[in-house]
């Protein structure tokens, strides 16, 4: 794959950090955009001194290949400025990865899985739409002319919760389902321009070792407990996903070799609900069919 100019939103932590770091390590030009300015600065220092990302004598550095930009994806002026700065630094844009999202899926707020949607203000729901859905729309809108020039691509990071939600996930699930609809609509709207639009919908991905915010809060990475066999057994693949599982499919979709793929949604490893469906519903359906026959 030729060297690309990529903008990753929500790049300071988690999956966004992993994708951005992987692209940088491959020699790509990457804008790491995030509204958490403090964490973004810590990540900049980490990556600038990481020889696995910028090997000595490679001719690459954080100064030449990376742009760390404070950006609120729900604010038009912030997004417009971020994209303009990206295009100015790297002389164009080849791929937009809309990854930024609210960090917790619960309608009641972070670490509050039990508060029902009718017990919180409507503003909680709107906040999910502003960041998780309207944010990608704004980013895509301002990136569009540059992507038409480069015949580039947009990759939206949705979620399996778009189709298989948990309780009290109304804002998160609705926004991620809307992102799938946005993906397919934009793919058609960009038809004939050479711009491709696809979505990746991760399930449970263990991104704990990509938590830059923890370094900001504690000054060092703290050990986290290992996942249990019960955690892994919830997945058809036999294990919880890791960031590399998602980054690989994103790399695949960015590659021009796969230029025929657009308007598609890649669901990465349905979890416990699919297993339950296979175990209980499918056999019941077969029994019903045999009774009819």
Residue frames as qw, qx, qy, qz and C-alpha x, y, z in Angstrom:
[[0.000, 0.889, 0.458, 0.000, 0.00, 0.00, 0.00],
 [0.378, 0.518, -0.047, 0.766, 1.35, 3.44, -0.91],
 [0.246, -0.193, -0.510, 0.801, 1.86, 5.93, 1.89],
 [0.133, -0.709, -0.590, -0.362, -1.43, 7.54, 2.85],
 [0.008, -0.241, 0.294, -0.925, -2.45, 10.74, 4.61],
 [0.445, -0.439, -0.773, -0.112, -4.92, 9.72, 7.30],
 [0.245, -0.419, 0.274, -0.830, -7.02, 11.56, 9.86],
 [0.481, -0.289, -0.822, 0.095, -8.11, 9.54, 12.89],
 [0.350, -0.593, 0.077, -0.721, -10.59, 11.10, 15.32],
 [0.823, -0.493, 0.108, -0.260, -10.69, 10.01, 18.94],
 [0.765, 0.433, -0.425, 0.214, -7.02, 9.10, 18.60],
 [0.102, -0.690, 0.532, -0.480, -5.77, 9.77, 22.13],
 [0.495, -0.261, 0.740, -0.374, -7.06, 6.55, 23.69],
 [0.751, 0.172, 0.564, -0.296, -8.25, 3.05, 22.95],
 [0.745, 0.370, 0.511, 0.215, -8.90, 1.82, 19.44],
 [0.342, 0.938, 0.023, 0.055, -8.18, 5.22, 17.91],
 [0.286, -0.803, 0.510, 0.113, -4.75, 5.28, 19.50],
 [0.710, -0.129, 0.664, 0.196, -3.99, 1.78, 18.23],
 [0.653, 0.634, 0.379, 0.163, -5.06, 2.55, 14.66],
 [0.163, 0.975, -0.146, 0.025, -3.15, 5.83, 14.52],
 [0.449, -0.666, 0.581, 0.131, -0.01, 4.28, 16.01],
 [0.761, 0.101, 0.608, 0.202, -0.12, 1.38, 13.57],
 [0.546, 0.795, 0.213, 0.159, -0.44, 3.70, 10.59],
 [0.066, -0.941, 0.332, 0.016, 2.44, 5.83, 11.85],
 [0.621, -0.439, 0.629, 0.159, 4.63, 2.75, 12.34],
 [0.732, 0.355, 0.529, 0.241, 4.01, 1.86, 8.69],
 [0.384, -0.091, 0.283, 0.874, 5.25, 5.24, 7.56],
 [0.065, 0.722, 0.583, 0.366, 1.90, 6.89, 6.91],
 [0.053, 0.234, -0.158, 0.958, 1.18, 10.55, 7.59],
 [0.356, -0.529, -0.770, -0.006, -1.37, 10.75, 10.38],
 [0.200, -0.468, 0.154, -0.847, -3.40, 13.43, 12.11],
 [0.362, -0.302, -0.831, 0.294, -4.32, 12.31, 15.61],
 [0.233, -0.442, -0.086, -0.862, -7.38, 14.36, 16.56],
 [0.457, -0.435, -0.748, 0.204, -8.98, 14.35, 20.00],
 [0.206, -0.809, -0.117, -0.538, -10.74, 16.82, 22.30],
 [0.765, -0.621, -0.043, 0.165, -8.77, 15.57, 25.33],
 [0.354, 0.864, -0.284, 0.217, -5.84, 17.94, 24.90],
 [0.417, -0.695, 0.560, -0.169, -3.93, 16.79, 27.98],
 [0.853, -0.058, 0.519, 0.014, -4.04, 13.14, 27.05],
 [0.731, 0.667, 0.074, 0.124, -3.17, 13.93, 23.45],
 [0.091, 0.882, -0.430, 0.171, -0.04, 15.76, 24.61],
 [0.619, -0.457, 0.633, -0.084, 1.03, 12.76, 26.69],
 [0.875, 0.286, 0.387, 0.056, 0.52, 10.47, 23.71],
 [0.487, 0.851, -0.167, 0.107, 2.59, 12.80, 21.53],
 [0.190, -0.762, 0.604, -0.133, 5.51, 12.48, 23.94],
 [0.786, -0.155, 0.595, -0.071, 5.12, 8.69, 24.10],
 [0.823, 0.493, 0.272, 0.075, 5.07, 8.19, 20.34],
 [0.294, 0.911, -0.280, 0.065, 7.81, 10.71, 19.58],
 [0.179, -0.662, 0.714, -0.137, 10.19, 8.63, 21.71],
 [0.853, -0.001, 0.490, -0.180, 9.02, 5.20, 20.58],
 [0.061, -0.496, 0.716, 0.488, 11.56, 3.55, 18.23],
 [0.370, 0.239, 0.891, 0.106, 8.97, 1.02, 17.09],
 [0.340, 0.817, 0.418, -0.204, 6.93, 3.90, 15.66],
 [0.336, 0.922, -0.194, 0.003, 9.78, 6.12, 14.47],
 [0.923, -0.130, 0.047, 0.359, 12.90, 3.93, 14.10],
 [0.303, -0.749, 0.278, 0.520, 16.29, 5.65, 14.30],
 [0.175, -0.359, 0.643, 0.654, 17.71, 6.60, 10.89],
 [0.395, 0.465, 0.788, 0.081, 14.33, 6.00, 9.24],
 [0.102, 0.163, 0.315, 0.929, 13.96, 9.61, 8.19],
 [0.381, -0.604, -0.535, -0.451, 10.58, 9.67, 9.92],
 [0.183, -0.026, -0.584, 0.791, 9.63, 11.53, 13.08],
 [0.010, 0.659, 0.683, -0.315, 6.64, 12.84, 14.97],
 [0.010, 0.614, -0.035, -0.788, 7.43, 16.27, 13.53],
 [0.116, 0.279, -0.638, -0.708, 7.36, 15.10, 9.91],
 [0.259, -0.125, -0.890, -0.354, 4.70, 12.38, 9.94],
 [0.247, -0.542, -0.780, 0.193, 2.26, 13.23, 12.72],
 [0.120, -0.414, -0.013, -0.902, -0.07, 16.08, 13.57],
 [0.247, -0.387, -0.799, 0.389, -1.56, 16.08, 17.06],
 [0.115, -0.318, -0.223, -0.914, -4.65, 18.26, 16.93],
 [0.131, 0.270, 0.708, -0.640, -7.17, 19.25, 19.59],
 [0.287, -0.084, -0.539, -0.787, -10.54, 18.82, 17.91],
 [0.427, 0.215, 0.662, -0.577, -14.17, 18.62, 19.02],
 [0.129, 0.122, 0.839, 0.515, -15.91, 16.64, 16.30],
 [0.058, 0.695, 0.714, -0.065, -19.32, 18.08, 17.16],
 [0.046, -0.824, -0.066, 0.561, -18.09, 21.65, 16.51],
 [0.700, 0.665, 0.215, 0.149, -17.94, 22.74, 12.87],
 [0.151, 0.939, -0.291, 0.099, -15.25, 25.36, 13.28],
 [0.546, -0.571, 0.612, 0.019, -13.04, 22.93, 15.19],
 [0.813, 0.181, 0.536, 0.136, -13.42, 20.24, 12.54],
 [0.539, 0.831, 0.077, 0.109, -12.92, 22.66, 9.67],
 [0.087, -0.892, 0.441, -0.043, -9.70, 23.94, 11.25],
 [0.692, -0.343, 0.633, 0.057, -8.44, 20.40, 11.91],
 [0.790, 0.399, 0.434, 0.168, -8.98, 19.27, 8.34],
 [0.358, 0.923, -0.088, 0.110, -7.49, 22.46, 6.90],
 [0.308, -0.780, 0.545, 0.000, -4.38, 22.00, 9.08],
 [0.794, -0.069, 0.595, 0.103, -4.10, 18.37, 7.99],
 [0.694, 0.645, 0.268, 0.174, -4.29, 19.24, 4.32],
 [0.120, 0.956, -0.255, 0.084, -1.79, 22.06, 4.78],
 [0.473, -0.637, 0.607, 0.031, 0.74, 19.87, 6.59],
 [0.617, -0.076, 0.765, 0.168, 0.44, 16.77, 4.44],
 [0.154, 0.315, -0.505, -0.789, -0.66, 18.37, 1.15],
 [0.578, -0.049, -0.565, -0.586, -3.92, 16.44, 1.06],
 [0.551, -0.181, 0.640, -0.503, -6.05, 13.79, 2.71],
 [0.362, 0.161, -0.842, -0.366, -6.55, 10.17, 1.64],
 [0.503, -0.328, -0.798, -0.054, -8.57, 8.64, 4.47],
 [0.341, -0.447, 0.271, -0.781, -10.85, 9.78, 7.27],
 [0.461, -0.181, -0.860, 0.122, -11.45, 7.38, 10.14],
 [0.415, -0.529, 0.008, -0.740, -14.43, 8.54, 12.18],
 [0.577, -0.086, -0.769, 0.259, -13.65, 6.87, 15.48],
 [0.032, -0.185, 0.444, -0.876, -14.46, 9.56, 18.08],
 [0.544, -0.473, -0.589, -0.367, -17.34, 8.64, 20.39],
 [0.500, -0.659, 0.263, -0.496, -18.47, 9.13, 23.96],
 [0.177, 0.433, -0.865, 0.180, -16.37, 6.78, 26.11],
 [0.257, 0.058, 0.874, -0.408, -19.29, 5.12, 27.93],
 [0.181, -0.243, -0.764, -0.570, -22.36, 3.53, 26.31],
 [0.164, -0.499, -0.790, 0.318, -24.62, 4.03, 29.34],
 [0.021, -0.731, -0.390, -0.560, -27.37, 6.62, 29.00],
 [0.528, -0.821, -0.211, 0.047, -26.90, 7.50, 32.69],
 [0.025, 0.912, -0.399, 0.095, -23.20, 8.26, 32.23],
 [0.475, 0.463, -0.726, 0.181, -19.86, 6.58, 32.77],
 [0.204, 0.087, -0.886, 0.408, -19.92, 3.62, 35.20],
 [0.433, 0.130, 0.463, -0.762, -23.69, 3.92, 35.60],
 [0.149, 0.007, -0.874, -0.462, -25.22, 0.91, 33.82],
 [0.046, -0.386, -0.895, 0.220, -28.40, 0.80, 35.88],
 [0.184, 0.468, 0.249, -0.828, -30.06, 4.19, 35.39],
 [0.469, 0.494, 0.712, 0.171, -32.92, 3.86, 32.85],
 [0.281, 0.279, 0.351, 0.848, -33.36, 6.24, 29.95],
 [0.224, -0.736, -0.439, -0.464, -36.55, 7.76, 31.39],
 [0.591, -0.715, -0.243, 0.285, -34.69, 8.82, 34.54],
 [0.485, -0.298, 0.162, 0.806, -32.18, 11.12, 32.83],
 [0.248, 0.704, 0.033, -0.665, -32.56, 14.39, 30.88],
 [0.775, 0.589, 0.228, 0.005, -33.11, 14.23, 27.13],
 [0.145, 0.903, -0.398, -0.065, -29.79, 16.07, 26.83],
 [0.563, -0.402, 0.716, 0.092, -28.04, 12.79, 27.68],
 [0.743, 0.382, 0.542, 0.095, -29.48, 11.22, 24.55],
 [0.417, 0.909, 0.008, -0.008, -28.65, 14.26, 22.42],
 [0.247, -0.798, 0.525, 0.160, -25.03, 14.19, 23.58],
 [0.675, -0.065, 0.703, 0.213, -24.60, 10.73, 22.04],
 [0.601, 0.684, 0.395, 0.124, -26.03, 11.92, 18.74],
 [0.089, 0.976, -0.167, -0.109, -23.87, 15.05, 18.72],
 [0.281, -0.671, 0.663, 0.178, -20.59, 13.17, 19.16],
 [0.554, -0.085, 0.820, 0.119, -21.22, 9.69, 17.74],
 [0.518, 0.542, 0.642, 0.159, -23.37, 10.57, 14.72],
 [0.238, 0.964, 0.116, -0.031, -23.38, 14.28, 13.92],
 [0.380, -0.736, 0.446, 0.339, -19.62, 14.39, 14.59],
 [0.563, -0.025, 0.708, 0.425, -18.80, 11.89, 11.80],
 [0.413, 0.763, 0.476, 0.143, -21.21, 13.74, 9.51],
 [0.023, -0.978, 0.092, 0.184, -19.42, 17.06, 10.12],
 [0.464, -0.526, 0.596, 0.391, -15.98, 15.49, 9.66],
 [0.564, 0.268, 0.704, 0.339, -17.08, 13.81, 6.43],
 [0.292, 0.897, 0.332, -0.019, -18.68, 17.00, 5.16],
 [0.058, -0.937, 0.270, 0.215, -15.46, 19.03, 5.52],
 [0.493, -0.377, 0.708, 0.337, -13.22, 16.20, 4.33],
 [0.716, 0.488, 0.493, -0.079, -15.33, 15.51, 1.24],
 [0.477, 0.861, -0.128, -0.120, -13.68, 17.87, -1.29],
 [0.104, -0.709, 0.695, 0.061, -10.20, 16.69, -0.34],
 [0.608, -0.063, 0.791, -0.035, -11.21, 13.03, -0.53],
 [0.705, 0.646, 0.258, -0.139, -12.73, 13.58, -3.98],
 [0.255, 0.860, -0.427, -0.114, -9.38, 14.98, -5.11],
 [0.145, -0.516, 0.843, -0.032, -7.44, 12.01, -3.77],
 [0.759, -0.011, -0.517, -0.394, -10.17, 9.44, -4.49],
 [0.033, 0.329, -0.800, 0.501, -9.86, 8.48, -0.87],
 [0.527, -0.331, -0.766, -0.161, -12.11, 6.81, 1.66],
 [0.405, -0.483, 0.313, -0.711, -14.10, 7.20, 4.86],
 [0.530, -0.120, -0.835, 0.087, -14.28, 4.50, 7.51],
 [0.476, -0.543, 0.100, -0.685, -16.87, 4.91, 10.25],
 [0.231, 0.093, -0.906, 0.343, -16.39, 3.00, 13.50],
 [0.636, -0.382, -0.223, -0.632, -19.84, 1.83, 14.56],
 [0.264, -0.312, 0.803, -0.434, -20.57, -0.98, 17.04],
 [0.243, -0.174, -0.938, -0.177, -22.29, -4.34, 17.28],
 [0.040, 0.414, 0.667, -0.619, -24.60, -2.58, 19.75],
 [0.293, 0.194, -0.274, -0.895, -26.18, -0.90, 16.75],
 [0.630, -0.023, -0.591, -0.504, -28.05, -4.17, 16.21],
 [0.724, -0.313, -0.609, 0.082, -27.76, -5.99, 19.55],
 [0.086, -0.688, 0.251, -0.676, -28.00, -3.50, 22.37],
 [0.387, -0.197, -0.772, 0.465, -27.80, -3.86, 26.11],
 [0.239, -0.815, -0.525, 0.045, -30.14, -2.24, 28.61],
 [0.239, -0.901, -0.084, 0.353, -29.80, 1.51, 29.09],
 [0.485, -0.198, 0.456, 0.719, -27.76, 1.97, 25.89],
 [0.421, 0.759, 0.487, -0.096, -30.40, 3.96, 24.02],
 [0.118, 0.927, -0.169, -0.314, -28.18, 6.90, 23.07],
 [0.279, -0.520, 0.732, 0.342, -25.14, 4.82, 22.18],
 [0.496, 0.195, 0.830, 0.163, -27.03, 2.15, 20.22],
 [0.414, 0.812, 0.385, -0.148, -29.19, 4.64, 18.33],
 [0.062, 0.882, -0.313, -0.347, -26.18, 6.77, 17.37],
 [0.308, -0.380, 0.812, 0.319, -24.16, 3.77, 16.21],
 [0.508, 0.438, 0.739, 0.065, -27.10, 2.41, 14.21],
 [0.299, 0.910, 0.131, -0.256, -27.48, 5.86, 12.66],
 [0.155, -0.703, 0.563, 0.405, -23.81, 5.74, 11.71],
 [0.468, 0.066, 0.839, 0.270, -24.45, 2.60, 9.68],
 [0.405, 0.761, 0.506, -0.043, -27.26, 4.40, 7.84],
 [0.039, 0.919, -0.185, -0.347, -24.99, 7.40, 7.28],
 [0.397, -0.390, 0.728, 0.401, -22.30, 5.11, 5.89],
 [0.465, 0.336, 0.781, 0.246, -24.61, 3.60, 3.31],
 [0.265, 0.899, 0.312, -0.154, -26.15, 6.95, 2.35],
 [0.083, -0.845, 0.354, 0.392, -22.75, 8.61, 1.83],
 [0.491, -0.150, 0.769, 0.381, -21.48, 5.63, -0.16],
 [0.436, 0.619, 0.628, 0.180, -24.29, 6.22, -2.64],
 [0.080, 0.969, 0.097, -0.211, -23.86, 10.00, -2.61],
 [0.243, -0.705, 0.532, 0.402, -20.14, 9.62, -3.36],
 [0.783, 0.235, 0.562, 0.124, -20.90, 7.13, -6.15],
 [0.628, 0.694, 0.199, 0.290, -18.84, 7.77, -9.27],
 [0.039, -0.966, 0.224, -0.123, -16.41, 10.09, -7.47],
 [0.646, 0.378, -0.586, 0.310, -13.94, 7.39, -6.49],
 [0.196, -0.437, 0.581, -0.659, -14.57, 7.95, -2.77],
 [0.591, -0.196, -0.778, -0.089, -15.46, 4.82, -0.80],
 [0.383, -0.459, 0.367, -0.713, -17.38, 4.80, 2.49],
 [0.689, -0.124, -0.713, -0.043, -17.50, 1.76, 4.77],
 [0.508, -0.644, 0.269, -0.505, -18.11, 0.98, 8.43],
 [0.496, 0.126, -0.823, 0.248, -16.57, -1.39, 10.94],
 [0.630, -0.555, -0.022, -0.542, -18.68, -2.48, 13.91],
 [0.289, 0.317, -0.829, 0.359, -16.52, -3.92, 16.70],
 [0.724, -0.512, -0.438, -0.150, -17.85, -6.08, 19.47],
 [0.635, -0.762, 0.093, 0.087, -15.99, -6.44, 22.78],
 [0.667, 0.535, -0.262, 0.448, -12.42, -5.24, 22.18],
 [0.685, -0.616, -0.160, 0.355, -10.00, -5.16, 25.10],
 [0.415, 0.737, -0.040, 0.532, -8.32, -1.75, 24.75],
 [0.588, -0.795, -0.107, 0.103, -7.16, -1.36, 28.34],
 [0.693, -0.301, 0.170, 0.632, -3.49, -1.19, 27.41],
 [0.321, 0.455, 0.330, 0.763, -4.28, 1.71, 25.07],
 [0.291, -0.864, -0.410, -0.011, -5.59, 3.88, 27.93],
 [0.428, 0.405, -0.155, 0.793, -3.47, 7.03, 27.73],
 [0.373, -0.721, -0.072, -0.579, -5.80, 8.80, 30.16],
 [0.860, -0.459, -0.193, 0.107, -4.59, 6.43, 32.88],
 [0.667, 0.107, -0.134, 0.725, -1.05, 7.78, 32.46],
 [0.007, -0.596, -0.032, -0.802, -2.38, 11.30, 32.86],
 [0.627, -0.635, -0.119, -0.435, -4.30, 10.45, 36.02],
 [0.885, -0.459, 0.042, 0.064, -1.81, 8.11, 37.71],
 [0.072, -0.850, 0.497, 0.159, 1.54, 8.94, 36.13],
 [0.041, -0.348, 0.919, 0.182, 2.05, 5.34, 35.07],
 [0.665, -0.044, -0.568, -0.483, 0.21, 2.38, 33.67],
 [0.501, -0.315, 0.643, -0.486, -1.45, 0.35, 36.41],
 [0.010, 0.052, -0.984, -0.170, -1.91, -3.41, 36.12],
 [0.659, -0.006, -0.018, -0.752, -5.35, -4.59, 35.14],
 [0.654, -0.124, 0.714, -0.219, -6.85, -7.98, 35.95],
 [0.009, -0.141, 0.852, 0.505, -6.69, -10.65, 33.26],
 [0.663, 0.023, -0.215, -0.716, -9.86, -11.54, 31.42],
 [0.587, -0.164, 0.735, -0.298, -11.54, -14.74, 32.56],
 [0.149, 0.038, 0.927, 0.341, -12.39, -17.88, 30.67],
 [0.232, 0.643, 0.684, -0.253, -16.02, -16.85, 31.00],
 [0.144, 0.752, -0.094, -0.636, -15.20, -13.57, 29.22],
 [0.016, 0.390, -0.745, -0.541, -13.54, -15.37, 26.34],
 [0.206, 0.207, 0.953, 0.076, -16.23, -18.04, 26.03],
 [0.330, 0.654, 0.411, -0.543, -18.85, -15.41, 25.19],
 [0.293, 0.680, -0.357, -0.570, -17.31, -15.05, 21.74],
 [0.935, 0.320, 0.070, -0.135, -17.61, -17.45, 18.79],
 [0.536, 0.679, -0.459, 0.203, -13.89, -16.97, 18.17],
 [0.846, -0.256, -0.396, 0.248, -13.15, -18.25, 21.66],
 [0.500, -0.221, -0.230, 0.805, -11.56, -15.05, 22.91],
 [0.028, 0.888, 0.246, -0.388, -12.22, -11.37, 23.52],
 [0.610, 0.700, 0.116, 0.352, -11.11, -9.16, 20.66],
 [0.531, -0.476, 0.037, 0.700, -7.91, -7.12, 20.68],
 [0.175, 0.792, -0.029, -0.584, -7.28, -3.78, 18.92],
 [0.122, -0.365, 0.744, 0.547, -5.27, -5.45, 16.16],
 [0.332, 0.371, 0.864, 0.071, -8.41, -7.34, 15.09],
 [0.260, 0.857, 0.373, -0.242, -10.09, -4.04, 14.19],
 [0.069, -0.765, 0.355, 0.533, -7.02, -2.23, 12.89],
 [0.363, -0.103, 0.820, 0.430, -6.42, -5.01, 10.36],
 [0.336, 0.615, 0.703, 0.123, -9.84, -4.62, 8.78],
 [0.065, 0.928, 0.087, -0.357, -9.43, -0.82, 8.75],
 [0.240, -0.545, 0.592, 0.543, -6.08, -1.21, 6.98],
 [0.392, 0.233, 0.837, 0.302, -7.76, -3.52, 4.49],
 [0.248, 0.811, 0.528, -0.047, -10.47, -0.97, 3.73],
 [0.079, -0.861, 0.155, 0.477, -7.99, 1.90, 3.39],
 [0.423, -0.251, 0.694, 0.526, -5.97, 0.00, 0.78],
 [0.436, 0.481, -0.221, -0.728, -6.84, 1.07, -2.78],
 [0.108, 0.140, -0.948, -0.265, -6.54, -2.56, -3.88],
 [0.047, 0.406, 0.889, -0.204, -9.94, -3.05, -2.29],
 [0.093, 0.156, -0.085, -0.980, -11.48, -0.18, -4.22],
 [0.350, -0.259, -0.711, -0.551, -14.62, -2.13, -5.18],
 [0.376, -0.455, -0.757, 0.281, -15.80, -2.23, -1.56],
 [0.058, -0.164, 0.135, -0.975, -18.12, 0.60, -0.53],
 [0.602, -0.280, -0.115, -0.739, -21.30, 0.98, 1.48],
 [0.758, -0.099, -0.645, 0.006, -20.45, -2.13, 3.49],
 [0.491, -0.678, 0.325, -0.441, -20.55, -2.80, 7.22],
 [0.618, 0.220, -0.733, 0.179, -18.11, -5.27, 8.75],
 [0.700, -0.607, 0.092, -0.365, -19.32, -6.71, 12.04],
 [0.386, 0.490, -0.731, 0.277, -16.34, -7.96, 13.99],
 [0.330, 0.006, -0.889, 0.318, -17.28, -10.93, 16.20],
 [0.586, -0.498, -0.202, -0.606, -20.81, -11.00, 17.54],
 [0.036, -0.381, 0.758, -0.528, -20.79, -11.87, 21.20],
 [0.207, 0.027, 0.896, -0.393, -22.94, -13.68, 23.73],
 [0.594, 0.349, 0.272, -0.672, -26.30, -12.89, 22.12],
 [0.599, 0.428, -0.541, -0.406, -25.33, -14.67, 18.92],
 [0.160, 0.209, -0.952, 0.157, -24.18, -17.69, 20.88],
 [0.374, 0.181, 0.689, -0.594, -27.47, -17.80, 22.78],
 [0.636, 0.436, -0.084, -0.632, -29.32, -17.47, 19.50],
 [0.481, 0.381, -0.761, -0.210, -27.37, -20.37, 17.99],
 [0.035, 0.125, -0.933, 0.336, -27.82, -22.49, 21.10],
 [0.266, 0.312, 0.740, -0.533, -31.51, -21.96, 21.79],
 [0.489, 0.540, 0.110, -0.676, -33.39, -20.19, 18.98],
 [0.376, 0.441, -0.661, -0.477, -31.97, -21.91, 15.92],
 [0.042, -0.002, -0.999, 0.033, -32.64, -25.47, 17.23],
 [0.326, 0.425, 0.622, -0.572, -36.16, -24.36, 18.24],
 [0.455, 0.544, -0.199, -0.676, -36.72, -23.03, 14.72],
 [0.261, 0.271, -0.876, -0.302, -35.56, -26.31, 13.21],
 [0.138, 0.193, 0.921, -0.310, -37.99, -28.17, 15.49],
 [0.422, 0.524, 0.302, -0.676, -40.85, -25.97, 14.32],
 [0.409, 0.492, -0.515, -0.570, -39.95, -26.52, 10.67],
 [0.121, 0.110, -0.983, -0.085, -39.85, -30.28, 11.16],
 [0.275, 0.350, 0.752, -0.486, -43.28, -30.17, 12.81],
 [0.472, 0.563, -0.015, -0.678, -44.70, -28.23, 9.85],
 [0.325, 0.391, -0.765, -0.394, -43.13, -30.68, 7.42]]
